[in-house]
Amino acid sequence: MSWMSHRKPLPIPPRRGVSVLITCGLITCGLISLLAGCQAEYDPPSLIKAVRVIGVRAEPPWIGAEPTVITPKAVGAPAGAQLCWSWELCPFTWTDDGNFRCFDPLLRVDLGHEAVANVSNLHVFQSLIHIDEVFAKNGLDLSDLGQGEPGETDPNACKQAPEVEVSILFKVVDTSQTGGSCPTDGAGDVEAFCADRDHCVRGFKKLHWINQPDDQAYLVHANPNLDGVTMGGVEWPQALTPTVADGSKWPIEPAWPAESIETVEPKPCTVTKAKPESLLFSWFSTAGDFDAQRSFDEFPDNTFLPQVRGSASSQEVSVWVVARDGRNGTAWLERQLTVTKGTVAAGNPLCAMDPSLAGCP
């Protein structure tokens, strides 16, 4: 029996390393509280201070016979920095000492060094050529893979095509960490540890492999899209950079076309039912904070809390919102604004710039 006829995930070695939680002892905390309190102040997760990849969009958001284009959104690089990219495909991954790695080097497929990557059935097949050797080398038995999770499959229905989700691993680093030039060993470089995480990021994008389109049509879907965003209830075009006061509060809310929330079709031969997608919104900025780090399509609104970092009187700030549909679909948009410690005129600054905007009185 071929390994592809099974449904249970591939067994992986246990994680190595120990996670340690350090807490403030009662006596120590009491002494510290007399001076400065026991709680430390941390930057919010939404704050961009170093190189980060806030989203990776695949078009289409699955792997098939035609090429899928993988586009990352990297932010926070120093002005003028040159970014180097490395990509690889691996069908099975695991964490080793806190590092996300391909399960076995034989499974790696080099996807190149461009800012975008292309992947198709061909790359998956190139990886799986070695699957029997990998299983044998690691002492794995195909019979361990099973036929699915209990309660998911209707035993009286037809056999379901195997569902395989592979990982697209990436690494991005600026040339200040590579001696001024970009590496050329794609798969090997992706696996290399990032010594300076302010200038280097490793990550991955999961994608379903649709090898049997007739049986796996339920996996075919589109990325979500974002129509725009409002600030204070007013349309916020990308071309406008409003000025807001440091320490103020501004309601912001993303907008999306109705078709961005698709119906998730039930898997064939199972007892699952059709249901709508749910969009998750993640928020980021180069200064300031948000009332919530995430919001959802049912309650998408948020509040941006602008702030000027340091002693400057004003600062140009970037704001991003990233939408995810829970099925590897991704979209994002970016807006710019100026945050000032000076006096700002009353009213919505967007309306002062263009009174014809939707939402202006």
Summary of the structure (lengths in Angstrom):
residues: 361
radius of gyration: 23.9
end to end distance: 68.7
largest distance: 73.3
contacts: 1044
relative contact order: 0.16
helix: 15%
strand: 34%
